[in-house]
Amino acid sequence: MRHWLLGTHCIQTLEVFERREPVLFVANDADDGIWQLIGTTDAGSSGKIGHLYHSIEEDPTLIEVLDLAPGHSASRARVGGSWDRHLG
């Protein structure tokens, strides 16, 4: 799994990338399979590309949603809270 995490990119909001906000929404994009990590600030056009590995290092609870199929997403109200899974 470590090899997959090291080679998997994700788009993060600037606030998540700079670790000013926790990840509260995760999506596995159906079109290109890229992962999206969003905090409390709405995603805009200023996303940053990072490796999924670094996000997992920062917040190991993200492992709980790494089985999301393409086109699916998950959200939570707070770090440590339970994930609600969504289609689309």
PyMOL Python script that loads the backbone (N, CA, C, O; Angstrom):
from pymol import cmd

cmd.read_pdbstr("""\
ATOM      1  N   MET A   1       0.820  -1.186   0.000  1.00  0.00           N
ATOM      2  CA  MET A   1       0.000   0.000   0.000  1.00  0.00           C
ATOM      3  C   MET A   1       0.866   1.252   0.000  1.00  0.00           C
ATOM      4  O   MET A   1       0.506   2.254  -0.618  1.00  0.00           O
ATOM      5  N   ARG A   2       1.973   1.205   0.669  1.00  0.00           N
ATOM      6  CA  ARG A   2       2.870   2.367   0.715  1.00  0.00           C
ATOM      7  C   ARG A   2       3.299   2.771  -0.689  1.00  0.00           C
ATOM      8  O   ARG A   2       3.339   3.960  -1.004  1.00  0.00           O
ATOM      9  N   HIS A   3       3.619   1.801  -1.532  1.00  0.00           N
ATOM     10  CA  HIS A   3       4.022   2.088  -2.903  1.00  0.00           C
ATOM     11  C   HIS A   3       2.889   2.811  -3.645  1.00  0.00           C
ATOM     12  O   HIS A   3       3.137   3.782  -4.358  1.00  0.00           O
ATOM     13  N   TRP A   4       1.649   2.339  -3.477  1.00  0.00           N
ATOM     14  CA  TRP A   4       0.507   2.977  -4.126  1.00  0.00           C
ATOM     15  C   TRP A   4       0.336   4.407  -3.620  1.00  0.00           C
ATOM     16  O   TRP A   4       0.108   5.322  -4.413  1.00  0.00           O
ATOM     17  N   LEU A   5       0.444   4.605  -2.310  1.00  0.00           N
ATOM     18  CA  LEU A   5       0.291   5.941  -1.735  1.00  0.00           C
ATOM     19  C   LEU A   5       1.366   6.895  -2.230  1.00  0.00           C
ATOM     20  O   LEU A   5       1.083   8.058  -2.518  1.00  0.00           O
ATOM     21  N   LEU A   6       2.591   6.410  -2.330  1.00  0.00           N
ATOM     22  CA  LEU A   6       3.689   7.270  -2.782  1.00  0.00           C
ATOM     23  C   LEU A   6       3.494   7.714  -4.225  1.00  0.00           C
ATOM     24  O   LEU A   6       3.924   8.806  -4.596  1.00  0.00           O
ATOM     25  N   GLY A   7       2.859   6.895  -5.035  1.00  0.00           N
ATOM     26  CA  GLY A   7       2.680   7.223  -6.445  1.00  0.00           C
ATOM     27  C   GLY A   7       1.339   7.830  -6.795  1.00  0.00           C
ATOM     28  O   GLY A   7       1.079   8.116  -7.964  1.00  0.00           O
ATOM     29  N   THR A   8       0.479   8.033  -5.804  1.00  0.00           N
ATOM     30  CA  THR A   8      -0.861   8.539  -6.070  1.00  0.00           C
ATOM     31  C   THR A   8      -0.942  10.024  -5.746  1.00  0.00           C
ATOM     32  O   THR A   8      -0.639  10.452  -4.632  1.00  0.00           O
ATOM     33  N   HIS A   9      -1.356  10.798  -6.741  1.00  0.00           N
ATOM     34  CA  HIS A   9      -1.502  12.235  -6.563  1.00  0.00           C
ATOM     35  C   HIS A   9      -2.907  12.591  -6.103  1.00  0.00           C
ATOM     36  O   HIS A   9      -3.854  11.830  -6.296  1.00  0.00           O
ATOM     37  N   CYS A  10      -3.019  13.745  -5.501  1.00  0.00           N
ATOM     38  CA  CYS A  10      -4.319  14.268  -5.103  1.00  0.00           C
ATOM     39  C   CYS A  10      -4.316  15.777  -5.296  1.00  0.00           C
ATOM     40  O   CYS A  10      -3.270  16.426  -5.285  1.00  0.00           O
ATOM     41  N   ILE A  11      -5.505  16.310  -5.471  1.00  0.00           N
ATOM     42  CA  ILE A  11      -5.683  17.756  -5.515  1.00  0.00           C
ATOM     43  C   ILE A  11      -6.242  18.161  -4.165  1.00  0.00           C
ATOM     44  O   ILE A  11      -7.197  17.568  -3.663  1.00  0.00           O
ATOM     45  N   GLN A  12      -5.630  19.180  -3.591  1.00  0.00           N
ATOM     46  CA  GLN A  12      -6.054  19.652  -2.279  1.00  0.00           C
ATOM     47  C   GLN A  12      -6.356  21.146  -2.357  1.00  0.00           C
ATOM     48  O   GLN A  12      -5.734  21.871  -3.133  1.00  0.00           O
ATOM     49  N   THR A  13      -7.303  21.594  -1.560  1.00  0.00           N
ATOM     50  CA  THR A  13      -7.484  23.032  -1.452  1.00  0.00           C
ATOM     51  C   THR A  13      -6.210  23.608  -0.844  1.00  0.00           C
ATOM     52  O   THR A  13      -5.469  22.899  -0.164  1.00  0.00           O
ATOM     53  N   LEU A  14      -5.960  24.867  -1.084  1.00  0.00           N
ATOM     54  CA  LEU A  14      -4.762  25.507  -0.557  1.00  0.00           C
ATOM     55  C   LEU A  14      -4.705  25.391   0.963  1.00  0.00           C
ATOM     56  O   LEU A  14      -3.635  25.185   1.535  1.00  0.00           O
ATOM     57  N   GLU A  15      -5.855  25.523   1.611  1.00  0.00           N
ATOM     58  CA  GLU A  15      -5.911  25.459   3.067  1.00  0.00           C
ATOM     59  C   GLU A  15      -5.539  24.073   3.596  1.00  0.00           C
ATOM     60  O   GLU A  15      -4.870  23.960   4.624  1.00  0.00           O
ATOM     61  N   VAL A  16      -5.963  23.034   2.907  1.00  0.00           N
ATOM     62  CA  VAL A  16      -5.603  21.665   3.295  1.00  0.00           C
ATOM     63  C   VAL A  16      -4.133  21.425   2.995  1.00  0.00           C
ATOM     64  O   VAL A  16      -3.419  20.850   3.816  1.00  0.00           O
ATOM     65  N   PHE A  17      -3.674  21.857   1.832  1.00  0.00           N
ATOM     66  CA  PHE A  17      -2.273  21.674   1.432  1.00  0.00           C
ATOM     67  C   PHE A  17      -1.329  22.315   2.454  1.00  0.00           C
ATOM     68  O   PHE A  17      -0.298  21.745   2.807  1.00  0.00           O
ATOM     69  N   GLU A  18      -1.699  23.500   2.915  1.00  0.00           N
ATOM     70  CA  GLU A  18      -0.861  24.220   3.882  1.00  0.00           C
ATOM     71  C   GLU A  18      -1.150  23.805   5.324  1.00  0.00           C
ATOM     72  O   GLU A  18      -0.599  24.383   6.261  1.00  0.00           O
ATOM     73  N   ARG A  19      -2.007  22.814   5.499  1.00  0.00           N
ATOM     74  CA  ARG A  19      -2.365  22.250   6.803  1.00  0.00           C
ATOM     75  C   ARG A  19      -3.005  23.277   7.739  1.00  0.00           C
ATOM     76  O   ARG A  19      -2.828  23.228   8.956  1.00  0.00           O
ATOM     77  N   ARG A  20      -3.753  24.207   7.142  1.00  0.00           N
ATOM     78  CA  ARG A  20      -4.506  25.181   7.937  1.00  0.00           C
ATOM     79  C   ARG A  20      -5.920  24.685   8.196  1.00  0.00           C
ATOM     80  O   ARG A  20      -6.616  25.208   9.067  1.00  0.00           O
ATOM     81  N   GLU A  21      -6.350  23.669   7.436  1.00  0.00           N
ATOM     82  CA  GLU A  21      -7.671  23.066   7.623  1.00  0.00           C
ATOM     83  C   GLU A  21      -7.544  21.556   7.529  1.00  0.00           C
ATOM     84  O   GLU A  21      -6.707  21.046   6.783  1.00  0.00           O
ATOM     85  N   PRO A  22      -8.379  20.827   8.290  1.00  0.00           N
ATOM     86  CA  PRO A  22      -8.374  19.367   8.187  1.00  0.00           C
ATOM     87  C   PRO A  22      -9.161  18.922   6.961  1.00  0.00           C
ATOM     88  O   PRO A  22      -9.969  19.679   6.423  1.00  0.00           O
ATOM     89  N   VAL A  23      -8.924  17.708   6.530  1.00  0.00           N
ATOM     90  CA  VAL A  23      -9.681  17.125   5.416  1.00  0.00           C
ATOM     91  C   VAL A  23     -11.040  16.667   5.946  1.00  0.00           C
ATOM     92  O   VAL A  23     -11.127  15.834   6.848  1.00  0.00           O
ATOM     93  N   LEU A  24     -12.092  17.233   5.365  1.00  0.00           N
ATOM     94  CA  LEU A  24     -13.453  16.871   5.765  1.00  0.00           C
ATOM     95  C   LEU A  24     -14.241  16.265   4.609  1.00  0.00           C
ATOM     96  O   LEU A  24     -15.332  15.733   4.813  1.00  0.00           O
ATOM     97  N   PHE A  25     -13.698  16.341   3.405  1.00  0.00           N
ATOM     98  CA  PHE A  25     -14.346  15.788   2.213  1.00  0.00           C
ATOM     99  C   PHE A  25     -13.285  15.153   1.338  1.00  0.00           C
ATOM    100  O   PHE A  25     -12.262  15.769   1.037  1.00  0.00           O
ATOM    101  N   VAL A  26     -13.531  13.922   0.932  1.00  0.00           N
ATOM    102  CA  VAL A  26     -12.617  13.174   0.060  1.00  0.00           C
ATOM    103  C   VAL A  26     -13.429  12.650  -1.111  1.00  0.00           C
ATOM    104  O   VAL A  26     -14.531  12.132  -0.929  1.00  0.00           O
ATOM    105  N   ALA A  27     -12.883  12.786  -2.315  1.00  0.00           N
ATOM    106  CA  ALA A  27     -13.553  12.261  -3.506  1.00  0.00           C
ATOM    107  C   ALA A  27     -12.542  11.557  -4.384  1.00  0.00           C
ATOM    108  O   ALA A  27     -11.389  11.977  -4.482  1.00  0.00           O
ATOM    109  N   ASN A  28     -12.978  10.488  -5.020  1.00  0.00           N
ATOM    110  CA  ASN A  28     -12.184   9.771  -6.013  1.00  0.00           C
ATOM    111  C   ASN A  28     -12.866  10.054  -7.350  1.00  0.00           C
ATOM    112  O   ASN A  28     -13.918   9.490  -7.646  1.00  0.00           O
ATOM    113  N   ASP A  29     -12.271  10.919  -8.144  1.00  0.00           N
ATOM    114  CA  ASP A  29     -12.895  11.400  -9.367  1.00  0.00           C
ATOM    115  C   ASP A  29     -13.095  10.276 -10.378  1.00  0.00           C
ATOM    116  O   ASP A  29     -12.182   9.493 -10.639  1.00  0.00           O
ATOM    117  N   ALA A  30     -14.290  10.203 -10.940  1.00  0.00           N
ATOM    118  CA  ALA A  30     -14.627   9.142 -11.896  1.00  0.00           C
ATOM    119  C   ALA A  30     -13.922   9.325 -13.232  1.00  0.00           C
ATOM    120  O   ALA A  30     -13.608   8.339 -13.900  1.00  0.00           O
ATOM    121  N   ASP A  31     -13.668  10.561 -13.633  1.00  0.00           N
ATOM    122  CA  ASP A  31     -13.074  10.817 -14.947  1.00  0.00           C
ATOM    123  C   ASP A  31     -11.604  10.446 -15.029  1.00  0.00           C
ATOM    124  O   ASP A  31     -11.176   9.780 -15.971  1.00  0.00           O
ATOM    125  N   ASP A  32     -10.835  10.879 -14.041  1.00  0.00           N
ATOM    126  CA  ASP A  32      -9.395  10.659 -14.116  1.00  0.00           C
ATOM    127  C   ASP A  32      -8.807   9.913 -12.921  1.00  0.00           C
ATOM    128  O   ASP A  32      -7.602   9.667 -12.876  1.00  0.00           O
ATOM    129  N   GLY A  33      -9.659   9.550 -11.945  1.00  0.00           N
ATOM    130  CA  GLY A  33      -9.191   8.786 -10.794  1.00  0.00           C
ATOM    131  C   GLY A  33      -8.357   9.575  -9.810  1.00  0.00           C
ATOM    132  O   GLY A  33      -7.800   8.999  -8.875  1.00  0.00           O
ATOM    133  N   ILE A  34      -8.258  10.875  -9.997  1.00  0.00           N
ATOM    134  CA  ILE A  34      -7.470  11.666  -9.048  1.00  0.00           C
ATOM    135  C   ILE A  34      -8.301  11.913  -7.789  1.00  0.00           C
ATOM    136  O   ILE A  34      -9.516  12.102  -7.858  1.00  0.00           O
ATOM    137  N   TRP A  35      -7.641  11.908  -6.668  1.00  0.00           N
ATOM    138  CA  TRP A  35      -8.294  12.107  -5.386  1.00  0.00           C
ATOM    139  C   TRP A  35      -8.374  13.592  -5.083  1.00  0.00           C
ATOM    140  O   TRP A  35      -7.461  14.345  -5.420  1.00  0.00           O
ATOM    141  N   GLN A  36      -9.459  14.019  -4.450  1.00  0.00           N
ATOM    142  CA  GLN A  36      -9.653  15.407  -4.048  1.00  0.00           C
ATOM    143  C   GLN A  36      -9.798  15.452  -2.535  1.00  0.00           C
ATOM    144  O   GLN A  36     -10.548  14.673  -1.948  1.00  0.00           O
ATOM    145  N   LEU A  37      -9.074  16.371  -1.912  1.00  0.00           N
ATOM    146  CA  LEU A  37      -9.121  16.533  -0.458  1.00  0.00           C
ATOM    147  C   LEU A  37      -9.510  17.976  -0.160  1.00  0.00           C
ATOM    148  O   LEU A  37      -8.813  18.910  -0.557  1.00  0.00           O
ATOM    149  N   ILE A  38     -10.626  18.150   0.540  1.00  0.00           N
ATOM    150  CA  ILE A  38     -11.176  19.478   0.786  1.00  0.00           C
ATOM    151  C   ILE A  38     -11.464  19.635   2.271  1.00  0.00           C
ATOM    152  O   ILE A  38     -11.882  18.689   2.939  1.00  0.00           O
ATOM    153  N   GLY A  39     -11.238  20.837   2.777  1.00  0.00           N
ATOM    154  CA  GLY A  39     -11.508  21.150   4.177  1.00  0.00           C
ATOM    155  C   GLY A  39     -12.805  21.914   4.316  1.00  0.00           C
ATOM    156  O   GLY A  39     -13.795  21.591   3.659  1.00  0.00           O
ATOM    157  N   THR A  40     -12.807  22.924   5.166  1.00  0.00           N
ATOM    158  CA  THR A  40     -14.014  23.714   5.386  1.00  0.00           C
ATOM    159  C   THR A  40     -14.235  24.776   4.312  1.00  0.00           C
ATOM    160  O   THR A  40     -15.367  25.201   4.082  1.00  0.00           O
ATOM    161  N   THR A  41     -13.169  25.202   3.661  1.00  0.00           N
ATOM    162  CA  THR A  41     -13.267  26.190   2.596  1.00  0.00           C
ATOM    163  C   THR A  41     -13.657  25.508   1.295  1.00  0.00           C
ATOM    164  O   THR A  41     -13.095  24.473   0.939  1.00  0.00           O
ATOM    165  N   ASP A  42     -14.617  26.083   0.589  1.00  0.00           N
ATOM    166  CA  ASP A  42     -15.046  25.512  -0.688  1.00  0.00           C
ATOM    167  C   ASP A  42     -13.875  25.409  -1.654  1.00  0.00           C
ATOM    168  O   ASP A  42     -12.988  26.263  -1.680  1.00  0.00           O
ATOM    169  N   ALA A  43     -13.894  24.351  -2.440  1.00  0.00           N
ATOM    170  CA  ALA A  43     -12.853  24.171  -3.455  1.00  0.00           C
ATOM    171  C   ALA A  43     -13.039  25.217  -4.539  1.00  0.00           C
ATOM    172  O   ALA A  43     -14.154  25.452  -5.004  1.00  0.00           O
ATOM    173  N   GLY A  44     -11.972  25.826  -4.926  1.00  0.00           N
ATOM    174  CA  GLY A  44     -11.991  26.807  -6.007  1.00  0.00           C
ATOM    175  C   GLY A  44     -11.051  26.355  -7.110  1.00  0.00           C
ATOM    176  O   GLY A  44     -10.813  25.160  -7.282  1.00  0.00           O
ATOM    177  N   SER A  45     -10.535  27.282  -7.834  1.00  0.00           N
ATOM    178  CA  SER A  45      -9.643  26.945  -8.941  1.00  0.00           C
ATOM    179  C   SER A  45      -8.178  26.965  -8.528  1.00  0.00           C
ATOM    180  O   SER A  45      -7.302  26.791  -9.374  1.00  0.00           O
ATOM    181  N   SER A  46      -7.895  27.173  -7.252  1.00  0.00           N
ATOM    182  CA  SER A  46      -6.504  27.287  -6.810  1.00  0.00           C
ATOM    183  C   SER A  46      -6.034  26.055  -6.053  1.00  0.00           C
ATOM    184  O   SER A  46      -5.329  26.179  -5.051  1.00  0.00           O
ATOM    185  N   GLY A  47      -6.411  24.868  -6.516  1.00  0.00           N
ATOM    186  CA  GLY A  47      -5.981  23.646  -5.864  1.00  0.00           C
ATOM    187  C   GLY A  47      -4.499  23.395  -6.035  1.00  0.00           C
ATOM    188  O   GLY A  47      -3.878  23.895  -6.973  1.00  0.00           O
ATOM    189  N   LYS A  48      -3.942  22.629  -5.135  1.00  0.00           N
ATOM    190  CA  LYS A  48      -2.530  22.254  -5.178  1.00  0.00           C
ATOM    191  C   LYS A  48      -2.429  20.743  -5.353  1.00  0.00           C
ATOM    192  O   LYS A  48      -3.207  19.988  -4.770  1.00  0.00           O
ATOM    193  N   ILE A  49      -1.478  20.316  -6.149  1.00  0.00           N
ATOM    194  CA  ILE A  49      -1.221  18.894  -6.358  1.00  0.00           C
ATOM    195  C   ILE A  49      -0.241  18.421  -5.287  1.00  0.00           C
ATOM    196  O   ILE A  49       0.781  19.059  -5.034  1.00  0.00           O
ATOM    197  N   GLY A  50      -0.569  17.304  -4.673  1.00  0.00           N
ATOM    198  CA  GLY A  50       0.314  16.702  -3.687  1.00  0.00           C
ATOM    199  C   GLY A  50       0.239  15.187  -3.792  1.00  0.00           C
ATOM    200  O   GLY A  50      -0.503  14.645  -4.611  1.00  0.00           O
ATOM    201  N   HIS A  51       1.006  14.522  -2.965  1.00  0.00           N
ATOM    202  CA  HIS A  51       0.944  13.063  -2.901  1.00  0.00           C
ATOM    203  C   HIS A  51      -0.005  12.663  -1.774  1.00  0.00           C
ATOM    204  O   HIS A  51       0.016  13.252  -0.693  1.00  0.00           O
ATOM    205  N   LEU A  52      -0.818  11.679  -2.033  1.00  0.00           N
ATOM    206  CA  LEU A  52      -1.756  11.187  -1.043  1.00  0.00           C
ATOM    207  C   LEU A  52      -1.020  10.726   0.220  1.00  0.00           C
ATOM    208  O   LEU A  52      -1.544  10.831   1.329  1.00  0.00           O
ATOM    209  N   TYR A  53       0.181  10.224   0.036  1.00  0.00           N
ATOM    210  CA  TYR A  53       0.988   9.719   1.148  1.00  0.00           C
ATOM    211  C   TYR A  53       1.163  10.769   2.249  1.00  0.00           C
ATOM    212  O   TYR A  53       1.024  10.459   3.432  1.00  0.00           O
ATOM    213  N   HIS A  54       1.465  12.000   1.863  1.00  0.00           N
ATOM    214  CA  HIS A  54       1.706  13.051   2.858  1.00  0.00           C
ATOM    215  C   HIS A  54       0.435  13.380   3.645  1.00  0.00           C
ATOM    216  O   HIS A  54       0.497  13.678   4.838  1.00  0.00           O
ATOM    217  N   SER A  55      -0.689  13.327   2.985  1.00  0.00           N
ATOM    218  CA  SER A  55      -1.954  13.586   3.671  1.00  0.00           C
ATOM    219  C   SER A  55      -2.259  12.494   4.686  1.00  0.00           C
ATOM    220  O   SER A  55      -2.759  12.779   5.775  1.00  0.00           O
ATOM    221  N   ILE A  56      -1.961  11.246   4.338  1.00  0.00           N
ATOM    222  CA  ILE A  56      -2.169  10.124   5.254  1.00  0.00           C
ATOM    223  C   ILE A  56      -1.228  10.234   6.443  1.00  0.00           C
ATOM    224  O   ILE A  56      -1.611   9.927   7.572  1.00  0.00           O
ATOM    225  N   GLU A  57       0.000  10.670   6.195  1.00  0.00           N
ATOM    226  CA  GLU A  57       0.945  10.884   7.301  1.00  0.00           C
ATOM    227  C   GLU A  57       0.404  11.919   8.280  1.00  0.00           C
ATOM    228  O   GLU A  57       0.513  11.755   9.496  1.00  0.00           O
ATOM    229  N   GLU A  58      -0.175  12.979   7.743  1.00  0.00           N
ATOM    230  CA  GLU A  58      -0.720  14.057   8.571  1.00  0.00           C
ATOM    231  C   GLU A  58      -1.990  13.616   9.304  1.00  0.00           C
ATOM    232  O   GLU A  58      -2.198  13.980  10.462  1.00  0.00           O
ATOM    233  N   ASP A  59      -2.832  12.837   8.633  1.00  0.00           N
ATOM    234  CA  ASP A  59      -4.111  12.409   9.209  1.00  0.00           C
ATOM    235  C   ASP A  59      -4.373  10.943   8.857  1.00  0.00           C
ATOM    236  O   ASP A  59      -4.999  10.663   7.835  1.00  0.00           O
ATOM    237  N   PRO A  60      -3.908  10.007   9.682  1.00  0.00           N
ATOM    238  CA  PRO A  60      -4.066   8.582   9.390  1.00  0.00           C
ATOM    239  C   PRO A  60      -5.518   8.114   9.275  1.00  0.00           C
ATOM    240  O   PRO A  60      -5.768   7.042   8.723  1.00  0.00           O
ATOM    241  N   THR A  61      -6.481   8.890   9.783  1.00  0.00           N
ATOM    242  CA  THR A  61      -7.882   8.476   9.680  1.00  0.00           C
ATOM    243  C   THR A  61      -8.386   8.508   8.233  1.00  0.00           C
ATOM    244  O   THR A  61      -9.453   7.966   7.944  1.00  0.00           O
ATOM    245  N   LEU A  62      -7.642   9.127   7.330  1.00  0.00           N
ATOM    246  CA  LEU A  62      -8.022   9.130   5.910  1.00  0.00           C
ATOM    247  C   LEU A  62      -7.968   7.728   5.310  1.00  0.00           C
ATOM    248  O   LEU A  62      -8.611   7.464   4.294  1.00  0.00           O
ATOM    249  N   ILE A  63      -7.216   6.838   5.924  1.00  0.00           N
ATOM    250  CA  ILE A  63      -7.122   5.459   5.433  1.00  0.00           C
ATOM    251  C   ILE A  63      -8.504   4.809   5.364  1.00  0.00           C
ATOM    252  O   ILE A  63      -8.741   3.929   4.536  1.00  0.00           O
ATOM    253  N   GLU A  64      -9.406   5.243   6.231  1.00  0.00           N
ATOM    254  CA  GLU A  64     -10.749   4.665   6.286  1.00  0.00           C
ATOM    255  C   GLU A  64     -11.534   4.831   4.986  1.00  0.00           C
ATOM    256  O   GLU A  64     -12.477   4.080   4.742  1.00  0.00           O
ATOM    257  N   VAL A  65     -11.166   5.793   4.153  1.00  0.00           N
ATOM    258  CA  VAL A  65     -11.924   6.033   2.915  1.00  0.00           C
ATOM    259  C   VAL A  65     -11.111   5.791   1.644  1.00  0.00           C
ATOM    260  O   VAL A  65     -11.536   6.178   0.556  1.00  0.00           O
ATOM    261  N   LEU A  66      -9.966   5.165   1.771  1.00  0.00           N
ATOM    262  CA  LEU A  66      -9.148   4.903   0.582  1.00  0.00           C
ATOM    263  C   LEU A  66      -9.711   3.791  -0.296  1.00  0.00           C
ATOM    264  O   LEU A  66      -9.165   3.499  -1.359  1.00  0.00           O
ATOM    265  N   ASP A  67     -10.796   3.175   0.145  1.00  0.00           N
ATOM    266  CA  ASP A  67     -11.445   2.159  -0.680  1.00  0.00           C
ATOM    267  C   ASP A  67     -12.583   2.744  -1.516  1.00  0.00           C
ATOM    268  O   ASP A  67     -13.349   1.994  -2.121  1.00  0.00           O
ATOM    269  N   LEU A  68     -12.704   4.069  -1.557  1.00  0.00           N
ATOM    270  CA  LEU A  68     -13.752   4.702  -2.359  1.00  0.00           C
ATOM    271  C   LEU A  68     -13.566   4.354  -3.837  1.00  0.00           C
ATOM    272  O   LEU A  68     -12.471   4.489  -4.382  1.00  0.00           O
ATOM    273  N   ALA A  69     -14.616   3.916  -4.459  1.00  0.00           N
ATOM    274  CA  ALA A  69     -14.578   3.623  -5.894  1.00  0.00           C
ATOM    275  C   ALA A  69     -14.579   4.939  -6.670  1.00  0.00           C
ATOM    276  O   ALA A  69     -15.032   5.958  -6.149  1.00  0.00           O
ATOM    277  N   PRO A  70     -14.079   4.933  -7.905  1.00  0.00           N
ATOM    278  CA  PRO A  70     -14.155   6.143  -8.720  1.00  0.00           C
ATOM    279  C   PRO A  70     -15.598   6.644  -8.809  1.00  0.00           C
ATOM    280  O   PRO A  70     -16.529   5.865  -9.017  1.00  0.00           O
ATOM    281  N   GLY A  71     -15.764   7.956  -8.648  1.00  0.00           N
ATOM    282  CA  GLY A  71     -17.082   8.555  -8.674  1.00  0.00           C
ATOM    283  C   GLY A  71     -17.751   8.642  -7.315  1.00  0.00           C
ATOM    284  O   GLY A  71     -18.866   9.151  -7.203  1.00  0.00           O
ATOM    285  N   HIS A  72     -17.081   8.150  -6.278  1.00  0.00           N
ATOM    286  CA  HIS A  72     -17.643   8.175  -4.928  1.00  0.00           C
ATOM    287  C   HIS A  72     -16.894   9.193  -4.075  1.00  0.00           C
ATOM    288  O   HIS A  72     -15.768   9.582  -4.387  1.00  0.00           O
ATOM    289  N   SER A  73     -17.540   9.613  -2.999  1.00  0.00           N
ATOM    290  CA  SER A  73     -16.936  10.569  -2.087  1.00  0.00           C
ATOM    291  C   SER A  73     -17.360  10.236  -0.657  1.00  0.00           C
ATOM    292  O   SER A  73     -18.225   9.392  -0.423  1.00  0.00           O
ATOM    293  N   ALA A  74     -16.727  10.919   0.281  1.00  0.00           N
ATOM    294  CA  ALA A  74     -17.067  10.755   1.692  1.00  0.00           C
ATOM    295  C   ALA A  74     -16.846  12.084   2.397  1.00  0.00           C
ATOM    296  O   ALA A  74     -15.973  12.868   2.024  1.00  0.00           O
ATOM    297  N   SER A  75     -17.646  12.318   3.412  1.00  0.00           N
ATOM    298  CA  SER A  75     -17.508  13.556   4.180  1.00  0.00           C
ATOM    299  C   SER A  75     -17.676  13.245   5.666  1.00  0.00           C
ATOM    300  O   SER A  75     -18.229  12.216   6.054  1.00  0.00           O
ATOM    301  N   ARG A  76     -17.182  14.167   6.471  1.00  0.00           N
ATOM    302  CA  ARG A  76     -17.316  14.062   7.924  1.00  0.00           C
ATOM    303  C   ARG A  76     -17.384  15.471   8.505  1.00  0.00           C
ATOM    304  O   ARG A  76     -16.960  16.434   7.867  1.00  0.00           O
ATOM    305  N   ALA A  77     -17.905  15.582   9.686  1.00  0.00           N
ATOM    306  CA  ALA A  77     -18.070  16.893  10.314  1.00  0.00           C
ATOM    307  C   ALA A  77     -16.786  17.375  10.989  1.00  0.00           C
ATOM    308  O   ALA A  77     -16.565  18.577  11.131  1.00  0.00           O
ATOM    309  N   ARG A  78     -15.940  16.424  11.404  1.00  0.00           N
ATOM    310  CA  ARG A  78     -14.716  16.782  12.133  1.00  0.00           C
ATOM    311  C   ARG A  78     -13.720  15.636  12.026  1.00  0.00           C
ATOM    312  O   ARG A  78     -14.097  14.506  11.719  1.00  0.00           O
ATOM    313  N   VAL A  79     -12.461  15.927  12.276  1.00  0.00           N
ATOM    314  CA  VAL A  79     -11.437  14.897  12.300  1.00  0.00           C
ATOM    315  C   VAL A  79     -11.782  13.918  13.416  1.00  0.00           C
ATOM    316  O   VAL A  79     -12.095  14.324  14.535  1.00  0.00           O
ATOM    317  N   GLY A  80     -11.724  12.651  13.109  1.00  0.00           N
ATOM    318  CA  GLY A  80     -12.077  11.621  14.085  1.00  0.00           C
ATOM    319  C   GLY A  80     -13.539  11.248  14.040  1.00  0.00           C
ATOM    320  O   GLY A  80     -13.945  10.241  14.621  1.00  0.00           O
ATOM    321  N   GLY A  81     -14.347  12.061  13.345  1.00  0.00           N
ATOM    322  CA  GLY A  81     -15.758  11.753  13.203  1.00  0.00           C
ATOM    323  C   GLY A  81     -15.968  10.640  12.183  1.00  0.00           C
ATOM    324  O   GLY A  81     -15.056  10.295  11.432  1.00  0.00           O
ATOM    325  N   SER A  82     -17.156  10.091  12.162  1.00  0.00           N
ATOM    326  CA  SER A  82     -17.421   9.017  11.211  1.00  0.00           C
ATOM    327  C   SER A  82     -17.631   9.595   9.810  1.00  0.00           C
ATOM    328  O   SER A  82     -18.147  10.701   9.648  1.00  0.00           O
ATOM    329  N   TRP A  83     -17.223   8.829   8.815  1.00  0.00           N
ATOM    330  CA  TRP A  83     -17.348   9.216   7.416  1.00  0.00           C
ATOM    331  C   TRP A  83     -18.709   8.817   6.892  1.00  0.00           C
ATOM    332  O   TRP A  83     -19.171   7.702   7.133  1.00  0.00           O
ATOM    333  N   ASP A  84     -19.352   9.720   6.178  1.00  0.00           N
ATOM    334  CA  ASP A  84     -20.584   9.429   5.437  1.00  0.00           C
ATOM    335  C   ASP A  84     -20.187   9.284   3.976  1.00  0.00           C
ATOM    336  O   ASP A  84     -19.575  10.185   3.402  1.00  0.00           O
ATOM    337  N   ARG A  85     -20.532   8.162   3.380  1.00  0.00           N
ATOM    338  CA  ARG A  85     -20.141   7.887   1.993  1.00  0.00           C
ATOM    339  C   ARG A  85     -21.271   8.295   1.037  1.00  0.00           C
ATOM    340  O   ARG A  85     -22.455   8.187   1.356  1.00  0.00           O
ATOM    341  N   HIS A  86     -20.856   8.769  -0.149  1.00  0.00           N
ATOM    342  CA  HIS A  86     -21.808   9.274  -1.153  1.00  0.00           C
ATOM    343  C   HIS A  86     -21.413   8.753  -2.529  1.00  0.00           C
ATOM    344  O   HIS A  86     -20.234   8.569  -2.833  1.00  0.00           O
ATOM    345  N   LEU A  87     -22.425   8.523  -3.345  1.00  0.00           N
ATOM    346  CA  LEU A  87     -22.197   8.195  -4.753  1.00  0.00           C
ATOM    347  C   LEU A  87     -22.281   9.488  -5.535  1.00  0.00           C
ATOM    348  O   LEU A  87     -23.263  10.224  -5.440  1.00  0.00           O
ATOM    349  N   GLY A  88     -21.247   9.757  -6.305  1.00  0.00           N
ATOM    350  CA  GLY A  88     -21.263  10.983  -7.123  1.00  0.00           C
ATOM    351  C   GLY A  88     -20.707  12.172  -6.417  1.00  0.00           C
ATOM    352  O   GLY A  88     -20.662  13.262  -6.986  1.00  0.00           O
TER     353      GLY A  88
END
""", "prot")
cmd.dss("prot")
cmd.show_as("cartoon", "prot")
cmd.util.cbc("prot")
cmd.orient("prot")
